[in-house]
Amino acid sequence: MDFWTAITVLILAVLGLLLILPILRVLTLGFVDADTGGFTFGNFVEVFTRNYYLNGFKNSLYVALLGTLGACLIGIPLAFFTARFVVFGKTWISTLAILVLVAPPFIGAYAWIMMLGSNGFITNFFALFGINTPTIYGAHGIVLVFTLKFFPFIYLMTQTSLNGMNKSFEDAAENLGCTPWQRFTKITLPLVFPAVSTGAIICFVLAIADFGTPAILGRGFRTLSTIAFSAYRSELGGLPTMAVTVSIVMMAMSMLALFAQRRILAKRRYASALTSPPRKQRITGWRNAAMHIYCHGIVLIAMLPTLVVVHTSFLKTNGPVFIGGYGLESYERILRTAPEAITNSFVFALSAVVLITIFSALISYVIVRRDTAASGAIDFLMMVPYLVPGVVMAIGFVTTFRGGPMDVIGTAGLLILLYFIRRLPYGVRSTTSSLRQIKPSMEEAAVNLGAAPARAFLVITVPLILPGLIVGALMSFITAINELSSTLILYDGGTITMPVQIYLAVLDGEFGLAGALSTVLLLCTGACVYAVFRFAENRDSAFL
């Protein structure tokens, strides 16, 4: 067996153990009777007949669809304006959009409570004038957070597509007398539909899987993710059959959405030659002012929760109560009461990133350089973690490894492996993109001169793909250190992390403590984003 065949077998073994086996465990448990251990369809019958689960299904679909629609209504115009017109501060707009994208969604949910909660400062401001504003709690609040959180996917993907579109189609429509609105709806939008639909699918899948936002803002409005978590907690000590069944429904919703998008795209042809690159127009007057207000206003509103979190962290507190003025009491408290959460977050995320970096280099080489059925299977499997919610993977890990042979590594080890397998696609995607741009002739020359394949890979290939490895590692770290839903299921008293501590602090009304921990997380995220900007050739696409 040659070197790369052995590596391929190793990769398949790791993916089989950490990805396929937990998912299969989840799928099989959905058909198990919790009382008898026998085969049954009763769990699914209960999910689709009992109002508790049906309402969760409808609620998940409702907030996911409306959140995706809202993201499209915001992101498409923003992409069109910045791609077709001269917009002052475009780099600033893209940077803020990316920061919104990588910030943890549950932090945004908590910040909106500070603004529009029952005692939020915006709510109290309007109350001074006798105006009762609706609070952020409930479905409308979740939709608002999803809209402002996910619109950068639509914006970045649509903008990239618009920049690569053949402008001659729009020019021809204009010469034939089409109005600007007709050109946009009949020519431009259909041509960028693949990018818009891909961004929309990402938004929908993430909204279905999101746990923190509905858990913090729901107040009785339950989605499938919160129901699955509650079911798992209620079934501790036994088989989590209902939690698993709800998780299977969540996976099915995501996969059906992806399948529907692929079917729609397959029926039409969207390719065109870039014979006429788009040219940016300069507009003046009130239209120019309105466009700039919209573009800058959207990203500033989306960044508002982050600014509120940072501001809250510096408010003077006495325990959980804000007492006016500014101070560092919240930071003193996290150093005194939550040092373990901070340490765990960094240790777990960095440990996972080390594994991700090693396997990303190996997997990318196998995918790009080895044209085999096994490499195709590995490439396909790299899509699976995108579609499987964190709650589902965590339940799969618990039911597969707790009490089994891997239980000896403890909860910390399981969390690291869970972060590794969930965030591995970020590293593989970035490294694969770098490797595709490198001709294999240099590696072949090294092998022909007598170098072993492993040595040629380490000495020739790895240095060439190092920027891609670094970007992939940074993106993996950003997402791993902000992981909430799967950590909530696996953690114990000694493995609590910053996202879990923030979530618990918000539930307890400890907003100062939550603000300080959130600011630490945001600073780490911002530093990684800056590093990505330095190493990525196309910084916008690095985050998609």
C-alpha positions as CSV (number, residue, x, y, z in Angstrom):
1,M,0.0,0.0,0.0
2,D,1.5,3.3,-1.1
3,F,1.6,6.4,1.1
4,W,-1.4,8.3,-0.2
5,T,-3.5,5.1,-0.3
6,A,-2.8,4.7,3.4
7,I,-3.7,8.3,4.1
8,T,-6.9,7.9,2.2
9,V,-7.8,4.8,4.3
10,L,-6.9,6.8,7.5
11,I,-9.1,9.7,6.4
12,L,-12.1,7.4,5.6
13,A,-11.6,5.7,9.0
14,V,-11.7,9.0,10.9
15,L,-14.7,10.3,9.0
16,G,-16.4,6.9,9.5
17,L,-15.8,7.0,13.2
18,L,-16.5,10.7,14.0
19,L,-19.0,11.6,11.3
20,I,-20.8,8.7,9.8
21,L,-21.1,6.5,12.9
22,P,-22.7,9.3,15.1
23,I,-25.1,10.2,12.4
24,L,-26.1,6.6,11.8
25,R,-26.6,6.2,15.5
26,V,-28.9,9.2,15.5
27,L,-30.8,7.8,12.5
28,T,-31.3,4.3,14.0
29,L,-32.3,5.6,17.5
30,G,-35.2,7.5,15.9
31,F,-36.8,4.1,15.1
32,V,-36.2,2.6,18.6
33,D,-39.0,2.4,21.3
34,A,-37.6,3.9,24.5
35,D,-39.5,1.5,26.7
36,T,-39.0,-1.8,24.9
37,G,-35.9,-1.2,22.8
38,G,-37.8,-2.6,19.8
39,F,-38.2,-1.2,16.3
40,T,-41.0,1.4,15.9
41,F,-42.3,4.2,13.7
42,G,-44.1,5.6,16.8
43,N,-41.6,8.3,17.5
44,F,-42.2,9.9,14.0
45,V,-45.9,9.4,14.4
46,E,-45.8,11.3,17.6
47,V,-43.7,14.1,16.1
48,F,-46.2,14.6,13.2
49,T,-49.4,14.2,15.2
50,R,-48.7,15.8,18.6
51,N,-49.3,19.6,18.6
52,Y,-46.2,20.2,20.7
53,Y,-43.9,18.9,18.0
54,L,-46.0,20.1,15.1
55,N,-46.0,23.7,16.5
56,G,-42.2,23.4,16.8
57,F,-42.0,22.2,13.2
58,K,-44.2,25.1,12.0
59,N,-42.3,27.6,14.1
60,S,-38.9,26.5,12.8
61,L,-40.1,26.7,9.2
62,Y,-41.7,30.1,9.9
63,V,-38.7,31.8,11.4
64,A,-36.3,30.1,8.9
65,L,-38.3,31.2,5.9
66,L,-39.0,34.7,7.1
67,G,-35.4,35.2,8.3
68,T,-34.1,34.0,4.9
69,L,-36.6,36.3,3.1
70,G,-35.5,39.2,5.2
71,A,-31.8,38.5,4.6
72,C,-32.6,38.4,0.8
73,L,-34.6,41.7,0.9
74,I,-31.6,43.4,2.7
75,G,-28.7,41.6,1.1
76,I,-29.6,41.7,-2.6
77,P,-30.1,45.5,-2.8
78,L,-26.9,46.1,-0.8
79,A,-25.0,43.8,-3.2
80,F,-26.5,45.5,-6.3
81,F,-25.7,49.0,-5.1
82,T,-22.1,48.2,-4.2
83,A,-21.5,46.2,-7.4
84,R,-23.1,48.6,-9.9
85,F,-22.6,52.1,-8.4
86,V,-19.7,54.1,-6.8
87,V,-20.3,53.7,-3.1
88,F,-18.0,55.6,-0.7
89,G,-16.6,53.3,2.0
90,K,-17.3,50.0,0.2
91,T,-14.4,48.3,2.0
92,W,-15.8,49.5,5.3
93,I,-19.3,48.1,4.4
94,S,-17.8,44.7,3.5
95,T,-15.7,44.6,6.6
96,L,-18.6,45.3,8.9
97,A,-20.7,42.7,7.1
98,I,-18.1,40.1,7.6
99,L,-17.8,41.0,11.3
100,V,-21.6,40.6,11.6
101,L,-21.3,37.2,9.8
102,V,-18.7,35.7,12.2
103,A,-20.1,37.1,15.5
104,P,-22.0,34.5,17.5
105,P,-25.8,34.8,16.8
106,F,-26.7,34.2,20.5
107,I,-24.7,37.3,21.4
108,G,-26.8,39.4,19.0
109,A,-30.0,37.9,20.6
110,Y,-28.8,38.9,24.1
111,A,-27.9,42.4,22.9
112,W,-31.3,43.0,21.4
113,I,-32.8,42.2,24.9
114,M,-30.7,45.0,26.2
115,M,-32.3,47.3,23.6
116,L,-35.8,46.0,23.0
117,G,-36.4,43.8,26.0
118,S,-39.0,44.5,28.7
119,N,-36.5,46.9,30.3
120,G,-34.4,47.7,27.2
121,F,-33.1,51.2,26.8
122,I,-35.0,51.7,23.5
123,T,-38.2,50.4,25.1
124,N,-37.8,52.7,28.1
125,F,-37.0,55.7,25.8
126,F,-40.3,55.4,23.9
127,A,-42.1,54.7,27.2
128,L,-41.1,58.2,28.4
129,F,-43.4,59.6,25.6
130,G,-46.2,57.1,26.3
131,I,-45.4,54.9,23.4
132,N,-45.5,51.1,24.1
133,T,-43.2,49.3,21.7
134,P,-43.3,45.6,21.1
135,T,-40.6,43.7,22.9
136,I,-38.0,41.6,21.1
137,Y,-39.4,38.3,22.6
138,G,-41.2,35.9,20.3
139,A,-41.2,35.0,16.6
140,H,-40.7,38.6,15.3
141,G,-37.6,39.0,17.4
142,I,-36.1,35.8,16.2
143,V,-36.8,36.7,12.6
144,L,-35.2,40.1,13.1
145,V,-32.0,38.6,14.6
146,F,-31.8,36.0,11.8
147,T,-32.3,38.7,9.1
148,L,-29.6,41.0,10.4
149,K,-27.3,38.0,11.2
150,F,-27.5,36.1,7.9
151,F,-27.9,38.9,5.3
152,P,-24.0,39.0,4.7
153,F,-24.3,35.5,3.1
154,I,-26.7,36.9,0.5
155,Y,-24.7,40.2,0.1
156,L,-21.3,38.6,-0.3
157,M,-22.4,35.9,-2.7
158,T,-24.6,38.1,-4.8
159,Q,-22.0,40.8,-5.0
160,T,-19.4,38.3,-6.3
161,S,-21.8,37.0,-8.9
162,L,-22.7,40.6,-10.0
163,N,-19.0,41.5,-10.4
164,G,-18.6,38.5,-12.7
165,M,-21.7,39.0,-14.8
166,N,-21.7,40.0,-18.4
167,K,-23.0,43.6,-18.5
168,S,-24.0,43.3,-22.2
169,F,-27.3,41.6,-21.2
170,E,-28.3,44.6,-19.1
171,D,-27.2,47.0,-21.8
172,A,-29.2,45.2,-24.4
173,A,-32.3,45.4,-22.2
174,E,-31.7,49.1,-21.6
175,N,-31.4,49.6,-25.4
176,L,-34.7,47.8,-25.9
177,G,-36.5,50.2,-23.6
178,C,-36.6,48.3,-20.3
179,T,-36.9,50.4,-17.2
180,P,-34.2,50.0,-14.5
181,W,-36.7,47.9,-12.4
182,Q,-37.5,45.7,-15.4
183,R,-33.8,45.2,-16.1
184,F,-33.2,44.2,-12.5
185,T,-36.1,41.8,-12.2
186,K,-35.9,40.2,-15.7
187,I,-32.2,40.2,-16.4
188,T,-30.0,40.8,-13.5
189,L,-31.8,38.9,-10.8
190,P,-32.3,35.7,-12.9
191,L,-28.6,35.7,-13.8
192,V,-27.4,35.9,-10.2
193,F,-30.1,33.5,-9.0
194,P,-27.6,30.6,-8.4
195,A,-25.6,32.9,-6.0
196,V,-28.8,34.2,-4.3
197,S,-30.3,30.7,-3.9
198,T,-27.0,29.3,-2.5
199,G,-26.8,32.1,0.1
200,A,-30.5,31.6,0.9
201,I,-30.0,27.9,1.5
202,I,-27.1,28.6,3.9
203,C,-29.4,31.1,5.7
204,F,-32.2,28.6,5.9
205,V,-30.0,25.7,7.1
206,L,-28.4,27.9,9.8
207,A,-31.7,29.2,10.9
208,I,-33.1,25.7,11.3
209,A,-30.1,24.6,13.3
210,D,-29.7,27.8,15.5
211,F,-30.4,27.1,19.1
212,G,-29.1,30.1,21.0
213,T,-31.4,32.8,19.4
214,P,-34.8,31.0,19.9
215,A,-33.6,29.8,23.3
216,I,-32.9,33.3,24.5
217,L,-35.7,35.2,22.7
218,G,-38.4,32.5,22.4
219,R,-40.2,33.0,25.7
220,G,-42.6,30.1,24.9
221,F,-42.0,30.2,21.1
222,R,-40.4,26.8,20.6
223,T,-38.5,25.7,17.6
224,L,-37.2,22.2,16.7
225,S,-33.7,23.0,18.0
226,T,-35.0,24.0,21.4
227,I,-37.4,21.1,21.5
228,A,-34.6,18.6,20.7
229,F,-32.5,20.1,23.5
230,S,-35.3,20.0,26.0
231,A,-36.2,16.4,24.9
232,Y,-32.6,15.4,25.4
233,R,-32.5,16.9,28.9
234,S,-35.7,15.2,29.9
235,E,-34.5,11.8,28.6
236,L,-31.2,11.8,30.5
237,G,-30.6,8.3,31.9
238,G,-32.4,6.6,29.1
239,L,-32.4,6.5,25.3
240,P,-32.9,10.0,23.8
241,T,-35.3,8.7,21.2
242,M,-37.5,11.8,20.9
243,A,-34.6,14.1,20.9
244,V,-33.1,12.1,18.1
245,T,-36.4,11.9,16.2
246,V,-36.7,15.7,16.3
247,S,-33.1,16.0,15.1
248,I,-33.8,13.7,12.2
249,V,-36.6,16.0,11.1
250,M,-34.3,19.0,11.3
251,M,-31.7,17.3,9.1
252,A,-34.5,16.3,6.6
253,M,-35.7,19.9,6.4
254,S,-32.2,21.1,5.6
255,M,-31.5,18.3,3.0
256,L,-34.8,18.8,1.3
257,A,-34.1,22.5,1.0
258,L,-30.7,21.8,-0.6
259,F,-32.2,19.2,-2.9
260,A,-35.0,21.6,-4.1
261,Q,-32.4,24.3,-4.9
262,R,-30.2,21.8,-6.8
263,R,-33.3,20.7,-8.8
264,I,-34.2,24.3,-9.7
265,L,-30.7,25.1,-10.8
266,A,-30.4,22.0,-12.9
267,K,-33.4,23.0,-15.0
268,R,-31.8,26.2,-16.2
269,R,-28.5,27.4,-17.7
270,Y,-26.9,30.4,-16.1
271,A,-23.4,30.4,-17.7
272,S,-22.2,33.3,-19.9
273,A,-19.0,34.7,-21.2
274,L,-17.5,37.7,-19.5
275,T,-17.1,39.7,-22.7
276,S,-18.3,42.9,-21.2
277,P,-17.2,43.4,-17.5
278,P,-19.6,45.5,-15.4
279,R,-18.7,49.2,-15.0
280,K,-19.7,51.1,-11.9
281,Q,-21.9,54.2,-12.4
282,R,-21.7,57.4,-10.5
283,I,-25.0,58.9,-9.5
284,T,-25.8,62.2,-7.8
285,G,-28.5,64.0,-5.9
286,W,-31.0,62.5,-3.6
287,R,-30.6,59.0,-5.1
288,N,-26.9,59.0,-4.2
289,A,-27.7,60.1,-0.7
290,A,-30.5,57.5,-0.3
291,M,-28.2,54.8,-1.6
292,H,-25.4,55.7,0.8
293,I,-27.8,56.0,3.8
294,Y,-29.2,52.5,2.9
295,C,-25.8,50.8,2.5
296,H,-24.1,52.3,5.6
297,G,-27.3,52.2,7.6
298,I,-27.9,48.5,7.1
299,V,-24.4,47.4,8.3
300,L,-24.5,49.8,11.2
301,I,-27.8,48.5,12.4
302,A,-26.5,45.0,12.1
303,M,-23.4,46.0,14.1
304,L,-25.5,47.7,16.8
305,P,-25.8,44.5,18.9
306,T,-22.0,44.2,19.0
307,L,-21.6,47.8,20.0
308,V,-24.2,47.4,22.8
309,V,-22.5,44.3,24.1
310,V,-19.1,46.1,24.3
311,H,-20.8,49.1,25.9
312,T,-22.6,47.0,28.5
313,S,-19.4,45.3,29.5
314,F,-18.0,48.6,30.8
315,L,-21.1,49.6,32.8
316,K,-20.6,49.8,36.6
317,T,-22.3,46.9,38.3
318,N,-23.1,45.7,41.8
319,G,-23.6,42.0,41.2
320,P,-26.1,41.6,38.4
321,V,-27.5,45.2,38.8
322,F,-26.2,48.2,36.8
323,I,-25.7,51.1,39.2
324,G,-24.7,53.9,36.7
325,G,-21.4,55.0,35.5
326,Y,-18.6,53.0,34.0
327,G,-16.2,50.5,35.5
328,L,-14.4,47.2,35.1
329,E,-16.3,45.2,37.6
330,S,-17.7,42.9,35.0
331,Y,-14.2,42.0,33.8
332,E,-13.0,41.5,37.3
333,R,-15.9,39.1,37.8
334,I,-15.1,37.0,34.8
335,L,-11.5,36.7,35.9
336,R,-12.7,35.7,39.4
337,T,-15.6,33.5,38.5
338,A,-15.1,32.3,34.9
339,P,-11.4,31.8,34.3
340,E,-12.0,28.1,33.6
341,A,-14.5,28.9,30.9
342,I,-12.0,31.2,29.1
343,T,-9.2,28.7,29.4
344,N,-11.4,25.8,28.2
345,S,-12.6,27.8,25.2
346,F,-9.1,28.5,24.0
347,V,-7.7,25.0,24.8
348,F,-10.6,23.2,23.1
349,A,-10.7,25.4,20.0
350,L,-6.9,25.5,19.5
351,S,-6.6,21.7,20.0
352,A,-9.4,21.2,17.4
353,V,-7.6,23.6,15.0
354,V,-4.4,21.7,15.2
355,L,-6.2,18.5,14.1
356,I,-8.1,20.5,11.5
357,T,-5.0,21.9,10.0
358,I,-3.2,18.5,9.7
359,F,-6.2,16.8,8.2
360,S,-7.1,19.7,6.0
361,A,-3.8,19.4,4.2
362,L,-4.1,15.7,3.8
363,I,-7.8,15.7,2.8
364,S,-7.3,18.5,0.3
365,Y,-4.4,16.7,-1.4
366,V,-6.5,13.5,-1.7
367,I,-9.5,15.4,-3.1
368,V,-7.5,17.4,-5.6
369,R,-4.7,15.1,-6.7
370,R,-6.2,11.6,-6.3
371,D,-9.0,11.0,-8.9
372,T,-10.6,8.0,-7.2
373,A,-14.0,6.9,-5.9
374,A,-12.6,7.2,-2.4
375,S,-11.6,10.9,-3.0
376,G,-15.0,11.6,-4.4
377,A,-16.6,10.1,-1.4
378,I,-14.4,12.2,0.9
379,D,-15.3,15.3,-1.0
380,F,-19.0,14.5,-0.6
381,L,-18.6,13.8,3.1
382,M,-17.1,17.3,3.6
383,M,-20.6,18.7,2.8
384,V,-22.3,16.7,5.6
385,P,-21.2,18.8,8.6
386,Y,-22.7,21.9,7.0
387,L,-26.1,20.2,6.9
388,V,-26.1,18.5,10.3
389,P,-27.1,20.8,13.2
390,G,-24.8,21.0,16.2
391,V,-27.5,19.5,18.5
392,V,-27.7,16.5,16.2
393,M,-24.0,15.9,16.1
394,A,-23.7,16.3,19.9
395,I,-26.5,13.8,20.5
396,G,-24.8,11.4,18.1
397,F,-21.5,11.8,20.0
398,V,-23.2,11.2,23.3
399,T,-25.1,8.1,22.2
400,T,-22.1,6.7,20.3
401,F,-19.2,7.3,22.6
402,R,-20.5,7.9,26.1
403,G,-19.9,4.6,27.9
404,G,-18.1,3.2,24.9
405,P,-14.4,2.7,24.3
406,M,-13.8,6.4,23.5
407,D,-15.3,7.4,26.9
408,V,-11.8,7.1,28.3
409,I,-10.8,10.4,26.7
410,G,-13.4,12.3,28.8
411,T,-15.7,15.1,28.0
412,A,-12.9,17.5,27.0
413,G,-11.6,15.0,24.5
414,L,-15.1,14.5,23.0
415,L,-15.6,18.3,22.8
416,I,-12.3,18.7,20.9
417,L,-13.2,15.9,18.5
418,L,-16.7,17.3,18.0
419,Y,-15.3,20.7,17.2
420,F,-12.8,19.1,14.9
421,I,-15.3,17.2,12.8
422,R,-17.9,20.0,12.7
423,R,-15.4,22.7,11.6
424,L,-13.1,20.5,9.4
425,P,-14.9,21.6,6.2
426,Y,-13.8,25.2,6.7
427,G,-10.1,24.1,6.7
428,V,-10.6,21.7,3.8
429,R,-12.5,24.3,1.7
430,S,-9.8,26.9,2.1
431,T,-6.9,24.5,1.6
432,T,-8.5,22.9,-1.4
433,S,-8.9,26.3,-3.1
434,S,-5.2,27.0,-2.6
435,L,-4.1,23.6,-3.9
436,R,-6.2,23.8,-7.1
437,Q,-4.2,26.8,-8.1
438,I,-0.9,24.9,-7.8
439,K,0.3,22.8,-10.7
440,P,1.4,19.3,-9.7
441,S,4.6,19.5,-11.8
442,M,6.7,20.6,-8.8
443,E,5.6,17.7,-6.7
444,E,6.1,15.3,-9.6
445,A,9.6,16.6,-10.1
446,A,10.5,16.1,-6.5
447,V,9.2,12.5,-6.7
448,N,11.1,11.9,-9.9
449,L,14.3,13.1,-8.2
450,G,13.9,10.4,-5.6
451,A,11.9,12.1,-2.8
452,A,9.4,10.0,-1.1
453,P,5.7,11.1,-1.6
454,A,5.5,12.1,2.1
455,R,8.6,14.2,1.9
456,A,7.6,15.8,-1.4
457,F,4.3,16.7,0.2
458,L,5.9,18.2,3.4
459,V,8.7,20.0,1.6
460,I,7.0,21.2,-1.6
461,T,3.2,21.2,-1.2
462,V,2.7,22.3,2.3
463,P,4.7,25.5,2.0
464,L,2.8,26.4,-1.2
465,I,-0.6,25.9,0.4
466,L,0.4,27.5,3.7
467,P,-1.8,30.7,3.2
468,G,-4.8,28.5,2.6
469,L,-4.0,26.4,5.7
470,I,-3.7,29.5,7.8
471,V,-7.0,31.0,6.6
472,G,-8.7,27.6,7.1
473,A,-7.3,27.4,10.6
474,L,-8.4,30.9,11.5
475,M,-11.9,30.3,10.2
476,S,-12.1,27.0,12.1
477,F,-11.0,28.7,15.3
478,I,-13.6,31.5,14.9
479,T,-16.4,29.0,14.6
480,A,-15.1,26.5,17.2
481,I,-14.6,29.0,19.9
482,N,-18.1,30.3,19.4
483,E,-19.8,26.9,19.5
484,L,-22.8,26.8,21.7
485,S,-25.5,24.2,20.9
486,S,-23.4,21.1,20.8
487,T,-21.3,22.2,23.8
488,L,-24.5,22.6,25.9
489,I,-25.2,18.9,25.5
490,L,-21.7,17.6,26.1
491,Y,-20.2,19.9,28.7
492,D,-19.9,19.2,32.4
493,G,-18.8,21.3,35.4
494,G,-15.1,21.1,34.4
495,T,-15.5,21.7,30.7
496,I,-17.7,24.8,30.6
497,T,-16.8,27.2,27.8
498,M,-17.4,31.0,27.2
499,P,-20.5,30.5,25.0
500,V,-22.1,28.3,27.6
501,Q,-21.2,30.7,30.4
502,I,-22.7,33.6,28.4
503,Y,-25.9,31.6,27.7
504,L,-26.3,30.7,31.4
505,A,-25.5,34.3,32.5
506,V,-28.2,35.7,30.1
507,L,-30.7,33.2,31.5
508,D,-29.8,34.4,35.0
509,G,-30.0,38.1,34.1
510,E,-26.3,38.6,34.6
511,F,-25.9,40.9,31.6
512,G,-22.7,42.6,32.8
513,L,-21.0,39.3,33.1
514,A,-22.4,38.2,29.8
515,G,-21.3,41.4,28.2
516,A,-17.7,41.1,29.4
517,L,-17.4,37.5,28.2
518,S,-19.0,38.3,24.9
519,T,-16.5,41.2,24.4
520,V,-13.6,38.8,25.0
521,L,-15.1,36.4,22.3
522,L,-15.7,39.3,19.9
523,L,-12.1,40.5,20.3
524,C,-10.8,37.1,19.5
525,T,-13.1,36.9,16.5
526,G,-12.1,40.3,15.3
527,A,-8.4,39.5,15.6
528,C,-8.9,36.4,13.6
529,V,-10.9,38.3,10.9
530,Y,-8.0,40.8,10.6
531,A,-5.6,37.9,10.2
532,V,-7.8,36.4,7.5
533,F,-7.7,39.7,5.7
534,R,-3.9,39.6,5.7
535,F,-3.6,36.0,4.4
536,A,-6.6,35.5,2.1
537,E,-6.3,36.4,-1.6
538,N,-10.1,37.1,-1.7
539,R,-11.1,38.0,1.8
540,D,-14.9,38.1,1.1
541,S,-15.0,34.6,-0.3
542,A,-12.9,33.3,2.6
543,F,-15.9,33.6,4.9
544,L,-18.4,31.8,2.7
